[in-house]
Amino acid sequence: MSTFARNILGGGLKSDTLPADLSFEGETVLITGATSGLGLEATVHYLQHGASVTITARTAAKGEQAKLDIESRTGKLVDVMILDMDTFEGVKTFVNTFKKENRHFDIILLNCGVQEFVWKPSPEGWFANIQVNVLSTTLLGLLLIQWMRSKPEQSHLLFVGSGSHWENDLSKWPRKDIITFWSKEENFMSGRDAYGISKLMLHYCVNAMDKIASAGGKISPIVNTVCPGIVQTGIARSFGGGVWGMQCVAKAYMALALKAVPADVGARSLVVAAKTTPEQHGTFRRPYLTDDEYEKVSAPFFKTEEAKEIQAEVWKEVVEILAAADPEVSKIVL
Ligand SMILES: NC(=O)c1ccc[n+]([C@@H]2O[C@H](COP(=O)([O-])OP(=O)(O)OC[C@H]3O[C@@H](n4cnc5c(N)ncnc54)[C@H](OP(=O)(O)O)[C@@H]3O)[C@@H](O)[C@H]2O)c1
């Protein structure tokens, strides 16, 4: 059953709550894409629970605006770094700054993501969703895992995935050149389909990164994917060409038909996921499905021979693209 049907029948998806004794006192948190939506609201929660938070923004102006908003709401200071995930160079520049400043974070939340409603190429030539949600996020994840594993402290690396990863039809996926196929304009189906395709690819890549983060029996960092359910944010900003009236339609549709929850409610999932234990390394955190329910809906995308082949091919292609963009990748993915 699709998320849509579940919501209509079930009256909305279940959200996480924040435990009364939740504390991040003394912990440092990095949140990417915190200029709006879930990232911004997660920042507020982390600050209110004692963490020191650094956020990323694409531009200094956007970062300053988010900083003012967050600081006026919480009375706490927030640090801003620049990260543009449209290009591999943007990711590499960010990680180099990070290393030069010898930064350590206890929790890193890779939240940046896009949902394009019309086909749009990235400056690197890939479909924009694939660039940001898959390729740049995986490059960032790999470089961070390498960095985090070099530190003695245990840390958490969270990827914001999506339940839309199981709203896919693998029979429409080619067996070879998958990234190129789904980056072509003629293969763009709809904003919803294209988003689900990119998020399934991300879940495939995180499954491979989980293994890198637990190589040799040493789990560091603890890696998880998390989805808060359907949340009212700016994610559908390109719907209807970004025209104001169409934005209102998109927001009304999300609220009434999809029963999306407010961003501060959804963001709780991106906060409680940072409390996973090493035993929970590699698991997908979501408040709205039991393990049995998730097993049932996700099995066709991970457990069948066809799915395993596609997953392996996606990972192989992603690594090839990333290794060409940054030779460091070949040293991390052995
Ligand atoms: N909303 C939902 O129902 C839902 C459900 C499940 C998962 N998610 C996931 O949650 C994450 C946050 O999305 P959201 O719903 O909060 O949407 P949002 O309000 O649009 O926030 C997306 C954030 O990502 C940043 N971003 C996008 N492209 C970027 C790029 N190329 N480089 C750097 N930053 C970039 C945006 O910055 P700008 O302001 O500069 O664009 C913004 O800060 C995404 O990964 C999304 O897929 C959302």
Ligand as a Chemical Component Dictionary entry (heavy atoms), coordinates in Angstrom:
data_LIG
# 
_chem_comp.id                   LIG 
_chem_comp.type                 NON-POLYMER 
_chem_comp.pdbx_formal_charge   0 
_chem_comp.three_letter_code    LIG 
# 
loop_
_chem_comp_atom.comp_id 
_chem_comp_atom.atom_id 
_chem_comp_atom.alt_atom_id 
_chem_comp_atom.type_symbol 
_chem_comp_atom.charge 
_chem_comp_atom.model_Cartn_x 
_chem_comp_atom.model_Cartn_y 
_chem_comp_atom.model_Cartn_z 
_chem_comp_atom.pdbx_ordinal 
LIG N1  N1  N 0  9.396  16.991 3.838  1  
LIG C1  C1  C 0  9.180  15.698 3.860  2  
LIG O1  O1  O 0  8.031  15.213 3.841  3  
LIG C2  C2  C 0  10.345 14.749 3.907  4  
LIG C3  C3  C 0  10.095 13.399 4.212  5  
LIG C4  C4  C 0  11.166 12.506 4.261  6  
LIG C5  C5  C 0  12.442 12.962 4.033  7  
LIG N2  N2  N 1  12.654 14.286 3.719  8  
LIG C6  C6  C 0  14.030 14.703 3.500  9  
LIG O2  O2  O 0  14.357 15.650 4.504  10 
LIG C7  C7  C 0  15.467 16.443 4.072  11 
LIG C8  C8  C 0  15.169 17.912 4.339  12 
LIG O3  O3  O 0  14.128 18.311 3.483  13 
LIG P1  P1  P 0  12.960 19.311 3.883  14 
LIG O4  O4  O 0  11.700 18.567 3.680  15 
LIG O5  O5  O -1 13.238 19.963 5.172  16 
LIG O6  O6  O 0  13.047 20.349 2.667  17 
LIG P2  P2  P 0  13.582 21.859 2.586  18 
LIG O7  O7  O 0  12.822 22.717 3.518  19 
LIG O8  O8  O 0  13.533 22.167 1.132  20 
LIG O9  O9  O 0  15.086 21.775 3.097  21 
LIG C9  C9  C 0  16.111 21.287 2.272  22 
LIG C10 C10 C 0  17.427 21.859 2.741  23 
LIG O10 O10 O 0  18.459 21.319 1.895  24 
LIG C11 C11 C 0  19.219 22.391 1.353  25 
LIG N3  N3  N 0  19.715 22.080 0.017  26 
LIG C12 C12 C 0  19.019 21.655 -1.058 27 
LIG N4  N4  N 0  19.836 21.521 -2.109 28 
LIG C13 C13 C 0  21.074 21.859 -1.697 29 
LIG C14 C14 C 0  22.332 21.926 -2.331 30 
LIG N5  N5  N 0  22.479 21.619 -3.624 31 
LIG N6  N6  N 0  23.398 22.319 -1.613 32 
LIG C15 C15 C 0  23.272 22.652 -0.305 33 
LIG N7  N7  N 0  22.088 22.645 0.344  34 
LIG C16 C16 C 0  21.005 22.229 -0.335 35 
LIG C17 C17 C 0  18.234 23.537 1.266  36 
LIG O11 O11 O 0  18.960 24.758 1.134  37 
LIG P3  P3  P 0  18.382 25.973 0.247  38 
LIG O12 O12 O 0  17.461 26.702 1.167  39 
LIG O13 O13 O 0  19.595 26.749 -0.140 40 
LIG O14 O14 O 0  17.690 25.369 -0.925 41 
LIG C18 C18 C 0  17.500 23.377 2.596  42 
LIG O15 O15 O 0  18.261 23.928 3.643  43 
LIG C19 C19 C 0  15.669 16.094 2.599  44 
LIG O16 O16 O 0  16.717 15.173 2.468  45 
LIG C20 C20 C 0  14.353 15.442 2.208  46 
LIG O17 O17 O 0  14.489 14.587 1.121  47 
LIG C21 C21 C 0  11.646 15.171 3.669  48 
# 
loop_
_chem_comp_bond.comp_id 
_chem_comp_bond.atom_id_1 
_chem_comp_bond.atom_id_2 
_chem_comp_bond.value_order 
_chem_comp_bond.pdbx_ordinal 
LIG N1  C1  SING 1  
LIG C1  O1  DOUB 2  
LIG C1  C2  SING 3  
LIG C2  C3  SING 4  
LIG C2  C21 DOUB 5  
LIG C3  C4  DOUB 6  
LIG C4  C5  SING 7  
LIG C5  N2  DOUB 8  
LIG N2  C6  SING 9  
LIG N2  C21 SING 10 
LIG C6  O2  SING 11 
LIG C6  C20 SING 12 
LIG O2  C7  SING 13 
LIG C7  C8  SING 14 
LIG C7  C19 SING 15 
LIG C8  O3  SING 16 
LIG O3  P1  SING 17 
LIG P1  O4  DOUB 18 
LIG P1  O5  SING 19 
LIG P1  O6  SING 20 
LIG O6  P2  SING 21 
LIG P2  O7  DOUB 22 
LIG P2  O8  SING 23 
LIG P2  O9  SING 24 
LIG O9  C9  SING 25 
LIG C9  C10 SING 26 
LIG C10 O10 SING 27 
LIG C10 C18 SING 28 
LIG O10 C11 SING 29 
LIG C11 N3  SING 30 
LIG C11 C17 SING 31 
LIG N3  C12 SING 32 
LIG N3  C16 SING 33 
LIG C12 N4  DOUB 34 
LIG N4  C13 SING 35 
LIG C13 C14 SING 36 
LIG C13 C16 DOUB 37 
LIG C14 N5  SING 38 
LIG C14 N6  DOUB 39 
LIG N6  C15 SING 40 
LIG C15 N7  DOUB 41 
LIG N7  C16 SING 42 
LIG C17 O11 SING 43 
LIG C17 C18 SING 44 
LIG O11 P3  SING 45 
LIG P3  O12 DOUB 46 
LIG P3  O13 SING 47 
LIG P3  O14 SING 48 
LIG C18 O15 SING 49 
LIG C19 O16 SING 50 
LIG C19 C20 SING 51 
LIG C20 O17 SING 52 
# 
